[in-house]
Amino acid sequence: MRTIYVDKDIPRVLLTKALSPLWPDFVWTPLSAARVAELPDPPLPGPRWLRLRNLMCGICASDLSLLFVHADPSIAPAALPATERFYLGHEVVSEVIEVGEGVTRFKVGDRVLMDTHFEGANCETLEIEPKCRYCQEGNHPFCIHRSDPGPRGVGGGFGDTYVTHETAVHPVPEALSLEQAVLAEPISVGVHGVMRFPPQEGAKVLVIGAGIIGLVTVMALRALVPDVEITVIARHPHQQEMAEKLGANHILRGGVRYEEIARLTGGTFYSAPLNKGVVIGGFDIIYDCVANPRTTNDALRWVRAGGKVVMIGAHMAPMPKVDLTPIWYHQVDLVGTYGHGMDTWNGETRHTYEWIYDLYRAGKLDIEGLITHRFPLTEYRRAIDVATHKGRERAIKVVFEMA
């Protein structure tokens, strides 16, 4: 098994965090927490387990965050028990090449998407009965038994094969192309966010950020609630072009002034000598697909009173200088979303992937141009460099091709 992983070796993790901003190639040295390895193929740990051969895998910002240790060890999730090894790559389409004798969901040759494998164990993979409340709901990332003893999957999308429980992957329809399938996972982040917190028809909506998550959020909005006015903040020209192609009504090109927000929304900007000021009567709902201290502060001041700021992006560090006064002063809702799961739309609850498959069939998801760079796994260093410098490389989604 060829694979790329990061070990939770604290001295190496801290050294990587300290040195990688100055010397990015440090992650490929023997002193870092990351490894590119050839491991013995592990046996299937139980009758309901699978062996998969990878076909195509996207490089996600969360993979880069683990690789370069962007996360701050003081954040809340760092207190949770976790695996000692993180296998990189979860935006992966794979083919089943071996099934345990108890597998009922798949057969050899089926194509699958990674579902819960990257997040670790849960009641399903540990075969616990009765299941916890979250696993009963299908929200497996929040399982209360994730640190219980039991078999764990081995390997990930940044490799040739991996081993996982049959419930940790999701079937791919035969009609989907490989490109549609590999983009289903990042698209699911936008669809999940919009389905959980949809705008009303006719709403003025802002999407902050036009990386892949911001762009698929625009895509999800146009597919699910087409009668909204979408403004996107996009830093790079190629992101601006793609946001417009996907249906954005207005593009703001970075360095946004509060006066521009007031003009677009019909609100009023009030300046202040000691801070940025505030827009009264701003956007109805804002999807923050960056969610760092600057964008969170701005979003809370750009949304109208009684509006909603949805944090779809993930900033892996505390934000001590965020001004939360708009939450009580203007009764703004600040909410978050995570990955994908079970989503309810028009009274029906289904897995996010199933909603995406329906949107593909209906022709509502145009993925042309989203995959900008393709590399064989042997060129992993170049691929990760391109994914890390998206603006310089005009990259949107970088993928490994194994098939």
TALIN-V647611 format. One record per residue. N is the residue number from 1. RES is the residue in one letter. PHI is phi as a letter, one per 30 degrees, with the letter a starting at -180 (* if undefined). PSI is psi in whole degrees, -180 to 180 (none if undefined). OMEGA is omega as a letter, one per 30 degrees, with the letter a starting at -180 (999 if undefined). Layout:
BEGIN
n = [N & N]
res = [RES & RES]
phi = [PHI & PHI]
psi = [PSI & PSI]
omega = [OMEGA & OMEGA]
END
This chain:
BEGIN
n = [1 & 2 & 3 & 4 & 5 & 6 & 7 & 8 & 9 & 10 & 11 & 12 & 13 & 14 & 15 & 16 & 17 & 18 & 19 & 20 & 21 & 22 & 23 & 24 & 25 & 26 & 27 & 28 & 29 & 30 & 31 & 32 & 33 & 34 & 35 & 36 & 37 & 38 & 39 & 40 & 41 & 42 & 43 & 44 & 45 & 46 & 47 & 48 & 49 & 50 & 51 & 52 & 53 & 54 & 55 & 56 & 57 & 58 & 59 & 60 & 61 & 62 & 63 & 64 & 65 & 66 & 67 & 68 & 69 & 70 & 71 & 72 & 73 & 74 & 75 & 76 & 77 & 78 & 79 & 80 & 81 & 82 & 83 & 84 & 85 & 86 & 87 & 88 & 89 & 90 & 91 & 92 & 93 & 94 & 95 & 96 & 97 & 98 & 99 & 100 & 101 & 102 & 103 & 104 & 105 & 106 & 107 & 108 & 109 & 110 & 111 & 112 & 113 & 114 & 115 & 116 & 117 & 118 & 119 & 120 & 121 & 122 & 123 & 124 & 125 & 126 & 127 & 128 & 129 & 130 & 131 & 132 & 133 & 134 & 135 & 136 & 137 & 138 & 139 & 140 & 141 & 142 & 143 & 144 & 145 & 146 & 147 & 148 & 149 & 150 & 151 & 152 & 153 & 154 & 155 & 156 & 157 & 158 & 159 & 160 & 161 & 162 & 163 & 164 & 165 & 166 & 167 & 168 & 169 & 170 & 171 & 172 & 173 & 174 & 175 & 176 & 177 & 178 & 179 & 180 & 181 & 182 & 183 & 184 & 185 & 186 & 187 & 188 & 189 & 190 & 191 & 192 & 193 & 194 & 195 & 196 & 197 & 198 & 199 & 200 & 201 & 202 & 203 & 204 & 205 & 206 & 207 & 208 & 209 & 210 & 211 & 212 & 213 & 214 & 215 & 216 & 217 & 218 & 219 & 220 & 221 & 222 & 223 & 224 & 225 & 226 & 227 & 228 & 229 & 230 & 231 & 232 & 233 & 234 & 235 & 236 & 237 & 238 & 239 & 240 & 241 & 242 & 243 & 244 & 245 & 246 & 247 & 248 & 249 & 250 & 251 & 252 & 253 & 254 & 255 & 256 & 257 & 258 & 259 & 260 & 261 & 262 & 263 & 264 & 265 & 266 & 267 & 268 & 269 & 270 & 271 & 272 & 273 & 274 & 275 & 276 & 277 & 278 & 279 & 280 & 281 & 282 & 283 & 284 & 285 & 286 & 287 & 288 & 289 & 290 & 291 & 292 & 293 & 294 & 295 & 296 & 297 & 298 & 299 & 300 & 301 & 302 & 303 & 304 & 305 & 306 & 307 & 308 & 309 & 310 & 311 & 312 & 313 & 314 & 315 & 316 & 317 & 318 & 319 & 320 & 321 & 322 & 323 & 324 & 325 & 326 & 327 & 328 & 329 & 330 & 331 & 332 & 333 & 334 & 335 & 336 & 337 & 338 & 339 & 340 & 341 & 342 & 343 & 344 & 345 & 346 & 347 & 348 & 349 & 350 & 351 & 352 & 353 & 354 & 355 & 356 & 357 & 358 & 359 & 360 & 361 & 362 & 363 & 364 & 365 & 366 & 367 & 368 & 369 & 370 & 371 & 372 & 373 & 374 & 375 & 376 & 377 & 378 & 379 & 380 & 381 & 382 & 383 & 384 & 385 & 386 & 387 & 388 & 389 & 390 & 391 & 392 & 393 & 394 & 395 & 396 & 397 & 398 & 399 & 400 & 401 & 402 & 403]
res = [M & R & T & I & Y & V & D & K & D & I & P & R & V & L & L & T & K & A & L & S & P & L & W & P & D & F & V & W & T & P & L & S & A & A & R & V & A & E & L & P & D & P & P & L & P & G & P & R & W & L & R & L & R & N & L & M & C & G & I & C & A & S & D & L & S & L & L & F & V & H & A & D & P & S & I & A & P & A & A & L & P & A & T & E & R & F & Y & L & G & H & E & V & V & S & E & V & I & E & V & G & E & G & V & T & R & F & K & V & G & D & R & V & L & M & D & T & H & F & E & G & A & N & C & E & T & L & E & I & E & P & K & C & R & Y & C & Q & E & G & N & H & P & F & C & I & H & R & S & D & P & G & P & R & G & V & G & G & G & F & G & D & T & Y & V & T & H & E & T & A & V & H & P & V & P & E & A & L & S & L & E & Q & A & V & L & A & E & P & I & S & V & G & V & H & G & V & M & R & F & P & P & Q & E & G & A & K & V & L & V & I & G & A & G & I & I & G & L & V & T & V & M & A & L & R & A & L & V & P & D & V & E & I & T & V & I & A & R & H & P & H & Q & Q & E & M & A & E & K & L & G & A & N & H & I & L & R & G & G & V & R & Y & E & E & I & A & R & L & T & G & G & T & F & Y & S & A & P & L & N & K & G & V & V & I & G & G & F & D & I & I & Y & D & C & V & A & N & P & R & T & T & N & D & A & L & R & W & V & R & A & G & G & K & V & V & M & I & G & A & H & M & A & P & M & P & K & V & D & L & T & P & I & W & Y & H & Q & V & D & L & V & G & T & Y & G & H & G & M & D & T & W & N & G & E & T & R & H & T & Y & E & W & I & Y & D & L & Y & R & A & G & K & L & D & I & E & G & L & I & T & H & R & F & P & L & T & E & Y & R & R & A & I & D & V & A & T & H & K & G & R & E & R & A & I & K & V & V & F & E & M & A]
phi = [* & c & a & c & b & b & d & d & c & e & e & d & d & d & d & d & d & d & c & d & d & c & b & e & d & e & d & c & c & d & d & d & d & c & b & c & b & c & c & d & d & d & d & d & d & a & d & c & c & b & c & b & c & d & c & a & b & d & c & c & d & d & d & d & d & d & d & c & h & d & d & d & d & c & d & e & d & d & d & d & d & b & d & d & b & c & d & d & j & b & d & b & c & b & c & d & c & a & b & d & d & c & d & c & d & b & b & e & j & d & c & b & c & d & c & c & e & d & d & j & d & a & e & d & d & d & h & c & b & d & d & d & e & d & d & d & d & i & c & d & d & c & e & d & c & d & c & d & d & l & d & b & d & b & j & a & d & d & l & c & b & a & c & a & d & d & d & c & b & b & d & c & e & d & d & d & d & d & d & d & d & d & d & d & d & d & d & d & d & d & d & d & d & d & d & d & b & d & d & d & e & i & d & c & c & c & c & c & j & b & d & e & d & d & d & d & d & e & e & d & d & d & d & c & b & d & c & b & c & c & c & b & c & b & d & c & e & d & d & d & d & d & d & d & d & d & j & d & d & b & c & c & c & i & h & d & c & d & d & d & d & d & d & d & c & i & c & b & c & c & d & b & d & c & a & d & i & a & c & c & i & d & d & d & b & b & c & c & c & c & h & c & e & d & d & d & e & d & e & d & c & c & d & d & e & i & d & b & c & c & d & c & d & b & c & c & a & d & b & d & c & d & d & c & d & d & d & c & d & c & h & d & d & c & b & b & b & b & h & b & l & c & b & c & b & h & i & c & c & b & d & e & e & d & d & d & e & d & d & d & d & d & i & c & b & c & c & e & j & d & d & c & b & b & b & d & d & d & c & d & d & d & d & d & d & d & d & d & c & d & d & d & c & h & c & c & b & c & b & c & c & c & d]
psi = [120 & 134 & 158 & 127 & 167 & 125 & 145 & 63 & 103 & -47 & -42 & -38 & -47 & -37 & -42 & -44 & -39 & -39 & -27 & -32 & -31 & -30 & 82 & -34 & -4 & -30 & -19 & 6 & 162 & -15 & -10 & 174 & -10 & 151 & 141 & 114 & 155 & 110 & 153 & 141 & 119 & 149 & 157 & 127 & -4 & 172 & -17 & 25 & 159 & 154 & 134 & 144 & 126 & 142 & -45 & 142 & 132 & 155 & 120 & 156 & -30 & -33 & -44 & -36 & -42 & -44 & -47 & 3 & 58 & -22 & 146 & 130 & -7 & -4 & 158 & -46 & -23 & -15 & -15 & 145 & 143 & 174 & 160 & -10 & 133 & 112 & 124 & 152 & 102 & -10 & 62 & 137 & 132 & 167 & 134 & 126 & -11 & 136 & 143 & 163 & -18 & 4 & 131 & -18 & -22 & 162 & 165 & 133 & -17 & 147 & 144 & 158 & 144 & 136 & -82 & -6 & -44 & -29 & -8 & -161 & 159 & -178 & -35 & -50 & -28 & -6 & 48 & 133 & 137 & 153 & 153 & 167 & -36 & -41 & -33 & -35 & -11 & 10 & 69 & -27 & -19 & 14 & 135 & -6 & 13 & -23 & 6 & 154 & 151 & 173 & 147 & 153 & 160 & 130 & 170 & -163 & -25 & 69 & -177 & -34 & 165 & 163 & 132 & 168 & 149 & -23 & -7 & 2 & 164 & 139 & 150 & 127 & 144 & -31 & -18 & 137 & 165 & -38 & -43 & -41 & -45 & -27 & -8 & -38 & -53 & -37 & -34 & -29 & -44 & -44 & -44 & -44 & -44 & -38 & -35 & -39 & 74 & 149 & 159 & 155 & 138 & 1 & 154 & 118 & 139 & 133 & 117 & 117 & 137 & 34 & -168 & -38 & -41 & -42 & -42 & -23 & -41 & -45 & -45 & -41 & -46 & -33 & -36 & -38 & 73 & -25 & 59 & 158 & 115 & 125 & 138 & 135 & 116 & 129 & -45 & 150 & -42 & -30 & -39 & -44 & -43 & -38 & -41 & -42 & -36 & -5 & 11 & 137 & -35 & 140 & 125 & 134 & 47 & 159 & 40 & 133 & 145 & -31 & -36 & -40 & -44 & -41 & -44 & -34 & -10 & 17 & -171 & 131 & 130 & 117 & 164 & 142 & -25 & 2 & -173 & -14 & -166 & 150 & 124 & 124 & 47 & -143 & 150 & -40 & 140 & 128 & 107 & 103 & 13 & -56 & 45 & 178 & -40 & -49 & -33 & -44 & -46 & -46 & -42 & -23 & -10 & -14 & 147 & 163 & 131 & 4 & -170 & 136 & 121 & 117 & 100 & -34 & 164 & 110 & 115 & 47 & 153 & 155 & 75 & -19 & 25 & 129 & 109 & 5 & -31 & -23 & -40 & -35 & -38 & 10 & 48 & 138 & 125 & 113 & 164 & 162 & 163 & 118 & -129 & 178 & -133 & 127 & 141 & 128 & 130 & 39 & 2 & 135 & 125 & 166 & 142 & -39 & -39 & -38 & -40 & -42 & -41 & -41 & -36 & -49 & -34 & -1 & 25 & -1 & 105 & 108 & 2 & 126 & -7 & -38 & 111 & -23 & 138 & 136 & 146 & 158 & -28 & -22 & 39 & -35 & -43 & -42 & -45 & -34 & -43 & -44 & -28 & -28 & 63 & -40 & -47 & -38 & 0 & 43 & 145 & -66 & 125 & 133 & 153 & 136 & 121 & -21 & none]
omega = [l & a & l & a & l & l & l & l & a & l & l & l & a & l & l & l & a & a & a & l & a & a & a & a & l & a & a & l & l & a & a & l & a & l & l & a & l & a & l & l & a & l & l & a & l & a & a & a & a & l & a & l & a & a & a & a & l & l & a & l & l & l & a & l & l & a & a & l & l & a & l & a & a & a & a & a & a & l & a & l & a & l & l & a & l & l & a & l & l & l & a & l & a & l & l & l & l & l & l & a & l & a & l & a & a & l & l & a & l & l & a & l & l & l & a & a & a & a & l & a & l & a & a & a & l & l & l & l & f & a & l & a & a & l & l & l & a & l & a & l & a & a & a & a & a & l & l & l & l & a & l & l & a & l & l & a & l & a & a & a & l & a & a & l & a & l & a & l & a & a & l & l & a & a & a & l & l & a & l & a & a & l & a & a & l & l & a & l & l & a & l & l & a & l & l & a & a & l & l & l & a & a & l & a & l & l & l & a & a & l & a & a & l & a & l & l & l & l & a & l & a & a & a & a & a & a & l & l & a & l & a & l & a & a & a & a & a & l & l & l & a & l & l & l & a & l & l & l & a & l & l & a & l & a & a & l & a & l & l & l & l & a & a & a & a & l & a & l & l & l & l & a & a & l & a & a & a & l & l & a & a & a & l & a & l & l & a & a & l & l & l & a & a & a & l & l & a & a & a & l & a & a & a & l & a & l & a & l & a & l & l & l & a & l & a & l & l & a & a & a & l & l & a & a & l & a & l & a & l & l & l & l & l & a & a & l & a & l & l & a & l & a & l & l & a & l & a & a & a & l & a & l & a & l & l & l & l & l & l & a & a & l & a & l & a & a & a & l & a & l & a & a & l & a & l & a & l & l & a & a & l & a & a & l & l & a & a & a & a & a & l & a & a & a & l & l & l & a & l & l & l & a & 999]
END
